[in-house]
Structures are given as C-alpha cells and as structure tokens.
Amino acid sequence: MPKRVIIIRTICKERHIIMAAVVTEKIIEMFLILLGGVIVYKAGLIDDKTVPKLSNLLLMFISPLLIFQSYQMEFEMRLFYGLLWTLAASAVTFAVTIVLSELLFRKKGKRTPVEKIAVIYSNSGFIGLPLINGIIGSEGIFYMTAYLTVFNLLLWTHGVLVMGSAGSFKEMCKNLLTPTIIAIFAGVVCFVTQLRLPEVLANPIQMIGNMNTPLAMIIAGANLAQGNLLKSLQNKRLYLLCAVKLILYPLVGLAALWLLHLEFHIAFTVFIGMACPAGASAIMFAERYGKDAKYASEIFVVTTVLSAISIPVLSVLAIRLLDAA
C-alpha cells in the first residue's frame, strides 16, 4: 500500500477518534450540569412553579437570541446552500420517522399518541442545540436552525393531528409564529442582506445566548428530579420506546443521510437532532390535549438518562460513515 494512502487513513482515523472524544466529553459536561439541576431542585432552590417559567424563558427568549446570533456571520454561498440542504435532509428524516411510527404504533390506545410524539420529536432544542454548539460551534447552530424549522412546522401541524385535535387553519398558523421561527426568519434576512448588529446590541445578545446550554441542562435536571426514576425504569414498555427513539430511528436516519452524501457538518447536525432523547414537547402536548402527561414525563426521563450512553456510541459510527461519505 502506498505510504501516502497509509498517512491519509491514519489522519482520518485520528480525526474520528478526536470527534468521538469531543462528543463524549460534551455529553459528560452537559450531564454534570444536569446533575446540578437535580441538586438545586432537591435543595428547594427551584420548585414546580419555577421550572415551567424557566422553560418558557429558555424557549421564548434565550434560545431564539442564540439562534438569531448564529446568523450574524459573513455571507457565504456555501453556508446558504448548506442551510437549504439541511432543510431538505431534515424533511427526509422526519418523513421516514413519521412513516415508521405509523407502522410501529398501529395499535390504537390512550397512550399511543404520546408515544408517537415522544419518538418522532426529540429534545433537539434543549439538548441538540447546545451539544452541536459544543462540537461544531456556530456553524452547527446555523444548520441546526434548519432542523428546528422543520421540527416546529411538523410539531404544530402533524403533532396536533396525532393528538387528535385538528384545530382551525388560523390556529395552526398562529402556533407556527413562535419566537424560534421568528428568530430564524429574522436571522436569515440579516444573513442574506448582511445586516450586522452594532456591538452594543450584539454583545448582550451573545451573552444571553451563552446561557442556553447551562439553563437547558438545569431545567432538564429539575424535570428529572420531579419524576420517580427507579419506578420508571421498571416499566418494560419504556425500554421498547427507548430502543426505537435512541437506536432504531437514529440508525435509519444515519442510513438516509449516508445515502444523500451530504457535507459532514450538515449530515452530523441532522444526525444529532435525531439522536437526542424524547423532548419536553411530548409532556407539553400531553398536558395541552388532555393525554397522559405522567407517561410522557416517564418517557422523557428514561430516554434522557439512556441517551448519555446512546449518543456517544452512535456518534462514533456516524462520524465514520458521514465523514467518509
């Protein structure tokens, strides 16, 4: 074998190891902060009334500012095309998981809508956004916004239908006007027109956006602390859902992304979005539409805990496949 080929393979192998190590390190860091959230909840520093308010603060204010700030960069046609490709790849992977969910959860039951929402719509905002930020940086956030756009569009249309509440067209349009969608739209306009904020505005936005990861993990920890983890772990049905959410869907999505032969940062961002555990959206929708919110919380808790193992392990495979695509 030529020496040059050996050197290239060695470099690629080392890069894969480094990337996998970074993913594992970021997961550990985030779960240490999550543990802090458990502690502050158990210590009474925050309570059941505080957690929903902090969640709203994150979703309605901090995360949108972080997303908007990610678009404050020099315009590159490569990034713009990358954004479009991420939208397309996100739509494909969501379509696959929606079809699979209809096949896997055909049995009608009171908990079926909750299970479908939990396995399709991941915690990509709370966990995926800070995780991809730590691994790839601002470009990762930039691409993750495309994933979140498709996520929100489908959650407030398909997700509402799954819960058995069609609602009016006007109501659906109103639901889509979330701060996240508005921040994405405003960010894209600024990115394309190269409208840059002055430092006196950009710096405070950046500082607020930097709160996203620690606050998201503290909230996740507080949510975990409210549930009975040991009791939840005794529910055998949850392990089937975990296998679907944390292993099957990411692997199917990974296969689709590999076949698309996308640029690594784009493909890996979409993969991380899929690999995240069940989101708080399942709990929110269960409460909103009169379903089993306690069951949704159990799915959230168990998948969040087990994702500390599944994400790093599957990321090793994803890095090797997608980096070679």
C-alpha positions as a Python dict, from the first residue, in 0.01 Angstrom:
ca = {
    (1, 'M'): (0, 0, 0),
    (2, 'P'): (138, 346, -91),
    (3, 'K'): (278, 545, 202),
    (4, 'R'): (55, 843, 116),
    (5, 'V'): (-262, 630, 147),
    (6, 'I'): (-145, 498, 485),
    (7, 'I'): (-86, 854, 612),
    (8, 'I'): (-430, 970, 492),
    (9, 'R'): (-603, 675, 659),
    (10, 'T'): (-411, 737, 982),
    (11, 'I'): (-514, 1106, 983),
    (12, 'C'): (-881, 1016, 916),
    (13, 'K'): (-875, 757, 1194),
    (14, 'E'): (-729, 1007, 1439),
    (15, 'R'): (-991, 1265, 1337),
    (16, 'H'): (-1270, 1015, 1402),
    (17, 'I'): (-1126, 938, 1746),
    (18, 'I'): (-1096, 1308, 1830),
    (19, 'M'): (-1453, 1384, 1717),
    (20, 'A'): (-1591, 1088, 1914),
    (21, 'A'): (-1395, 1205, 2220),
    (22, 'V'): (-1537, 1557, 2184),
    (23, 'V'): (-1894, 1422, 2165),
    (24, 'T'): (-1839, 1207, 2475),
    (25, 'E'): (-1677, 1496, 2663),
    (26, 'K'): (-1966, 1731, 2580),
    (27, 'I'): (-2224, 1472, 2688),
    (28, 'I'): (-2041, 1429, 3021),
    (29, 'E'): (-2021, 1806, 3071),
    (30, 'M'): (-2390, 1850, 2997),
    (31, 'F'): (-2492, 1570, 3231),
    (32, 'L'): (-2282, 1719, 3510),
    (33, 'I'): (-2480, 2043, 3468),
    (34, 'L'): (-2798, 1834, 3452),
    (35, 'L'): (-2697, 1678, 3784),
    (36, 'G'): (-2666, 2033, 3916),
    (37, 'G'): (-3028, 2088, 3812),
    (38, 'V'): (-3131, 1781, 4012),
    (39, 'I'): (-2943, 1912, 4316),
    (40, 'V'): (-3086, 2264, 4308),
    (41, 'Y'): (-3438, 2120, 4271),
    (42, 'K'): (-3391, 1877, 4560),
    (43, 'A'): (-3241, 2157, 4767),
    (44, 'G'): (-3553, 2368, 4711),
    (45, 'L'): (-3377, 2649, 4525),
    (46, 'I'): (-3627, 2597, 4242),
    (47, 'D'): (-3968, 2428, 4261),
    (48, 'D'): (-4255, 2301, 4046),
    (49, 'K'): (-4369, 2656, 3974),
    (50, 'T'): (-4022, 2783, 3886),
    (51, 'V'): (-3933, 2512, 3632),
    (52, 'P'): (-4212, 2593, 3378),
    (53, 'K'): (-4122, 2963, 3400),
    (54, 'L'): (-3755, 2887, 3336),
    (55, 'S'): (-3858, 2665, 3042),
    (56, 'N'): (-4060, 2949, 2893),
    (57, 'L'): (-3770, 3188, 2947),
    (58, 'L'): (-3541, 2949, 2759),
    (59, 'L'): (-3780, 2870, 2473),
    (60, 'M'): (-3924, 3217, 2426),
    (61, 'F'): (-3621, 3437, 2488),
    (62, 'I'): (-3276, 3280, 2532),
    (63, 'S'): (-3280, 3012, 2258),
    (64, 'P'): (-3425, 3247, 1993),
    (65, 'L'): (-3150, 3501, 2067),
    (66, 'L'): (-2884, 3229, 2039),
    (67, 'I'): (-3031, 3120, 1706),
    (68, 'F'): (-3051, 3476, 1575),
    (69, 'Q'): (-2691, 3544, 1678),
    (70, 'S'): (-2572, 3236, 1487),
    (71, 'Y'): (-2672, 3411, 1163),
    (72, 'Q'): (-2454, 3714, 1237),
    (73, 'M'): (-2170, 3591, 1018),
    (74, 'E'): (-2017, 3668, 681),
    (75, 'F'): (-2238, 3557, 392),
    (76, 'E'): (-2105, 3254, 208),
    (77, 'M'): (-2292, 3078, -70),
    (78, 'R'): (-2159, 2751, 74),
    (79, 'L'): (-2339, 2816, 403),
    (80, 'F'): (-2659, 2927, 230),
    (81, 'Y'): (-2669, 2612, 17),
    (82, 'G'): (-2583, 2415, 330),
    (83, 'L'): (-2886, 2563, 504),
    (84, 'L'): (-3110, 2454, 216),
    (85, 'W'): (-2959, 2106, 215),
    (86, 'T'): (-3013, 2080, 592),
    (87, 'L'): (-3380, 2172, 544),
    (88, 'A'): (-3414, 1900, 279),
    (89, 'A'): (-3228, 1638, 485),
    (90, 'S'): (-3434, 1723, 795),
    (91, 'A'): (-3758, 1687, 597),
    (92, 'V'): (-3646, 1347, 465),
    (93, 'T'): (-3550, 1210, 807),
    (94, 'F'): (-3872, 1336, 969),
    (95, 'A'): (-4076, 1181, 687),
    (96, 'V'): (-3904, 847, 745),
    (97, 'T'): (-3967, 852, 1123),
    (98, 'I'): (-4330, 956, 1077),
    (99, 'V'): (-4395, 667, 836),
    (100, 'L'): (-4213, 421, 1063),
    (101, 'S'): (-4415, 541, 1363),
    (102, 'E'): (-4740, 476, 1178),
    (103, 'L'): (-4622, 121, 1109),
    (104, 'L'): (-4480, 50, 1456),
    (105, 'F'): (-4762, 208, 1659),
    (106, 'R'): (-5067, 91, 1466),
    (107, 'K'): (-5247, -35, 1776),
    (108, 'K'): (-5492, 227, 1895),
    (109, 'G'): (-5461, 311, 2261),
    (110, 'K'): (-5487, 600, 2504),
    (111, 'R'): (-5108, 628, 2523),
    (112, 'T'): (-5035, 577, 2151),
    (113, 'P'): (-5043, 950, 2058),
    (114, 'V'): (-4800, 1029, 2342),
    (115, 'E'): (-4565, 752, 2229),
    (116, 'K'): (-4570, 873, 1869),
    (117, 'I'): (-4492, 1233, 1965),
    (118, 'A'): (-4215, 1119, 2202),
    (119, 'V'): (-4030, 903, 1946),
    (120, 'I'): (-4067, 1140, 1650),
    (121, 'Y'): (-3994, 1477, 1809),
    (122, 'S'): (-3667, 1480, 2002),
    (123, 'N'): (-3519, 1722, 2253),
    (124, 'S'): (-3321, 1891, 1974),
    (125, 'G'): (-3373, 2239, 2117),
    (126, 'F'): (-3274, 2170, 2478),
    (127, 'I'): (-3001, 1911, 2416),
    (128, 'G'): (-2926, 1909, 2043),
    (129, 'L'): (-2862, 2283, 2014),
    (130, 'P'): (-2609, 2311, 2299),
    (131, 'L'): (-2449, 1977, 2204),
    (132, 'I'): (-2389, 2070, 1840),
    (133, 'N'): (-2268, 2411, 1956),
    (134, 'G'): (-2004, 2243, 2170),
    (135, 'I'): (-1897, 2000, 1896),
    (136, 'I'): (-1906, 2210, 1578),
    (137, 'G'): (-1963, 2567, 1701),
    (138, 'S'): (-2164, 2848, 1540),
    (139, 'E'): (-2186, 2668, 1206),
    (140, 'G'): (-2352, 2377, 1383),
    (141, 'I'): (-2609, 2611, 1540),
    (142, 'F'): (-2658, 2770, 1197),
    (143, 'Y'): (-2750, 2433, 1044),
    (144, 'M'): (-2946, 2315, 1348),
    (145, 'T'): (-3184, 2609, 1297),
    (146, 'A'): (-3294, 2446, 970),
    (147, 'Y'): (-3364, 2123, 1158),
    (148, 'L'): (-3560, 2316, 1422),
    (149, 'T'): (-3761, 2491, 1149),
    (150, 'V'): (-3882, 2158, 1008),
    (151, 'F'): (-3930, 2033, 1366),
    (152, 'N'): (-4159, 2323, 1459),
    (153, 'L'): (-4354, 2316, 1133),
    (154, 'L'): (-4431, 1946, 1174),
    (155, 'L'): (-4484, 1952, 1551),
    (156, 'W'): (-4758, 2216, 1526),
    (157, 'T'): (-4929, 2052, 1227),
    (158, 'H'): (-4864, 1676, 1223),
    (159, 'G'): (-4817, 1669, 1602),
    (160, 'V'): (-5154, 1836, 1662),
    (161, 'L'): (-5322, 1585, 1430),
    (162, 'V'): (-5157, 1292, 1612),
    (163, 'M'): (-5302, 1421, 1937),
    (164, 'G'): (-5646, 1411, 1777),
    (165, 'S'): (-5707, 1785, 1763),
    (166, 'A'): (-5711, 1914, 1407),
    (167, 'G'): (-5793, 2271, 1501),
    (168, 'S'): (-5853, 2550, 1255),
    (169, 'F'): (-5607, 2663, 990),
    (170, 'K'): (-5587, 3001, 1162),
    (171, 'E'): (-5498, 2833, 1493),
    (172, 'M'): (-5222, 2627, 1327),
    (173, 'C'): (-5073, 2938, 1163),
    (174, 'K'): (-5079, 3115, 1500),
    (175, 'N'): (-4900, 2820, 1662),
    (176, 'L'): (-4626, 2841, 1400),
    (177, 'L'): (-4545, 3201, 1490),
    (178, 'T'): (-4313, 3102, 1772),
    (179, 'P'): (-4012, 3312, 1880),
    (180, 'T'): (-3785, 3038, 1739),
    (181, 'I'): (-3939, 3062, 1390),
    (182, 'I'): (-3933, 3443, 1405),
    (183, 'A'): (-3566, 3438, 1513),
    (184, 'I'): (-3479, 3203, 1225),
    (185, 'F'): (-3659, 3420, 971),
    (186, 'A'): (-3500, 3742, 1103),
    (187, 'G'): (-3160, 3572, 1116),
    (188, 'V'): (-3182, 3451, 756),
    (189, 'V'): (-3280, 3801, 638),
    (190, 'C'): (-2982, 3953, 822),
    (191, 'F'): (-2751, 3679, 689),
    (192, 'V'): (-2855, 3727, 325),
    (193, 'T'): (-2860, 4109, 339),
    (194, 'Q'): (-2551, 4118, 561),
    (195, 'L'): (-2725, 4340, 813),
    (196, 'R'): (-2495, 4325, 1114),
    (197, 'L'): (-2589, 4447, 1458),
    (198, 'P'): (-2365, 4701, 1630),
    (199, 'E'): (-2153, 4562, 1913),
    (200, 'V'): (-2361, 4742, 2175),
    (201, 'L'): (-2652, 4513, 2073),
    (202, 'A'): (-2461, 4206, 1953),
    (203, 'N'): (-2260, 4161, 2274),
    (204, 'P'): (-2561, 4146, 2512),
    (205, 'I'): (-2740, 3907, 2273),
    (206, 'Q'): (-2429, 3687, 2266),
    (207, 'M'): (-2405, 3689, 2646),
    (208, 'I'): (-2772, 3594, 2685),
    (209, 'G'): (-2737, 3324, 2418),
    (210, 'N'): (-2444, 3174, 2609),
    (211, 'M'): (-2688, 3097, 2893),
    (212, 'N'): (-2871, 2845, 2669),
    (213, 'T'): (-2668, 2532, 2747),
    (214, 'P'): (-2639, 2560, 3128),
    (215, 'L'): (-3000, 2671, 3174),
    (216, 'A'): (-3131, 2397, 2942),
    (217, 'M'): (-2946, 2130, 3138),
    (218, 'I'): (-3054, 2271, 3475),
    (219, 'I'): (-3416, 2260, 3357),
    (220, 'A'): (-3371, 1904, 3229),
    (221, 'G'): (-3224, 1807, 3565),
    (222, 'A'): (-3513, 1967, 3752),
    (223, 'N'): (-3758, 1774, 3533),
    (224, 'L'): (-3572, 1451, 3609),
    (225, 'A'): (-3585, 1529, 3981),
    (226, 'Q'): (-3964, 1564, 3970),
    (227, 'G'): (-4013, 1209, 3842),
    (228, 'N'): (-3958, 873, 4005),
    (229, 'L'): (-3669, 737, 3801),
    (230, 'L'): (-3648, 399, 3975),
    (231, 'K'): (-4020, 336, 3923),
    (232, 'S'): (-3997, 448, 3560),
    (233, 'L'): (-3709, 208, 3496),
    (234, 'Q'): (-3936, -82, 3596),
    (235, 'N'): (-4174, -14, 3306),
    (236, 'K'): (-4069, -263, 3034),
    (237, 'R'): (-4262, -75, 2764),
    (238, 'L'): (-4029, 221, 2809),
    (239, 'Y'): (-3729, 14, 2701),
    (240, 'L'): (-3902, -65, 2371),
    (241, 'L'): (-3966, 306, 2320),
    (242, 'C'): (-3604, 384, 2412),
    (243, 'A'): (-3481, 129, 2158),
    (244, 'V'): (-3696, 291, 1889),
    (245, 'K'): (-3612, 651, 1983),
    (246, 'L'): (-3243, 619, 2071),
    (247, 'I'): (-3126, 337, 1844),
    (248, 'L'): (-3363, 249, 1557),
    (249, 'Y'): (-3455, 600, 1438),
    (250, 'P'): (-3100, 743, 1458),
    (251, 'L'): (-2966, 442, 1265),
    (252, 'V'): (-3236, 467, 998),
    (253, 'G'): (-3174, 841, 974),
    (254, 'L'): (-2800, 779, 956),
    (255, 'A'): (-2853, 542, 662),
    (256, 'A'): (-3062, 805, 482),
    (257, 'L'): (-2800, 1075, 547),
    (258, 'W'): (-2522, 846, 424),
    (259, 'L'): (-2711, 783, 100),
    (260, 'L'): (-2756, 1159, 48),
    (261, 'H'): (-2374, 1212, 55),
    (262, 'L'): (-2402, 1547, 234),
    (263, 'E'): (-2123, 1764, 368),
    (264, 'F'): (-2016, 1630, 709),
    (265, 'H'): (-2127, 1926, 925),
    (266, 'I'): (-2474, 1921, 768),
    (267, 'A'): (-2525, 1546, 799),
    (268, 'F'): (-2385, 1525, 1153),
    (269, 'T'): (-2604, 1813, 1271),
    (270, 'V'): (-2918, 1638, 1144),
    (271, 'F'): (-2799, 1312, 1299),
    (272, 'I'): (-2752, 1477, 1641),
    (273, 'G'): (-3103, 1623, 1612),
    (274, 'M'): (-3241, 1272, 1558),
    (275, 'A'): (-3023, 1106, 1824),
    (276, 'C'): (-3148, 1331, 2105),
    (277, 'P'): (-3388, 1183, 2363),
    (278, 'A'): (-3762, 1247, 2372),
    (279, 'G'): (-3841, 1615, 2411),
    (280, 'A'): (-4041, 1812, 2662),
    (281, 'S'): (-4280, 1876, 2372),
    (282, 'A'): (-4436, 1534, 2445),
    (283, 'I'): (-4517, 1648, 2800),
    (284, 'M'): (-4640, 1987, 2680),
    (285, 'F'): (-4867, 1834, 2416),
    (286, 'A'): (-4998, 1569, 2657),
    (287, 'E'): (-5099, 1841, 2903),
    (288, 'R'): (-5239, 2066, 2629),
    (289, 'Y'): (-5457, 1797, 2468),
    (290, 'G'): (-5562, 1600, 2776),
    (291, 'K'): (-5339, 1294, 2729),
    (292, 'D'): (-5123, 1104, 2981),
    (293, 'A'): (-4869, 1370, 3082),
    (294, 'K'): (-4721, 1149, 3355),
    (295, 'Y'): (-4641, 879, 3099),
    (296, 'A'): (-4487, 1143, 2872),
    (297, 'S'): (-4268, 1254, 3165),
    (298, 'E'): (-4152, 895, 3222),
    (299, 'I'): (-4050, 861, 2855),
    (300, 'F'): (-3867, 1195, 2880),
    (301, 'V'): (-3680, 1090, 3194),
    (302, 'V'): (-3571, 743, 3084),
    (303, 'T'): (-3468, 841, 2729),
    (304, 'T'): (-3273, 1139, 2867),
    (305, 'V'): (-3077, 919, 3106),
    (306, 'L'): (-3005, 647, 2847),
    (307, 'S'): (-2909, 899, 2580),
    (308, 'A'): (-2590, 961, 2779),
    (309, 'I'): (-2484, 619, 2651),
    (310, 'S'): (-2656, 602, 2311),
    (311, 'I'): (-2544, 938, 2169),
    (312, 'P'): (-2166, 890, 2219),
    (313, 'V'): (-2179, 526, 2098),
    (314, 'L'): (-2382, 603, 1784),
    (315, 'S'): (-2179, 918, 1720),
    (316, 'V'): (-1869, 703, 1668),
    (317, 'L'): (-2048, 517, 1389),
    (318, 'A'): (-2197, 839, 1249),
    (319, 'I'): (-1859, 1012, 1234),
    (320, 'R'): (-1701, 721, 1050),
    (321, 'L'): (-1984, 689, 795),
    (322, 'L'): (-2065, 1054, 736),
    (323, 'D'): (-1704, 1172, 727),
    (324, 'A'): (-1634, 918, 456),
    (325, 'A'): (-1949, 995, 252),
}
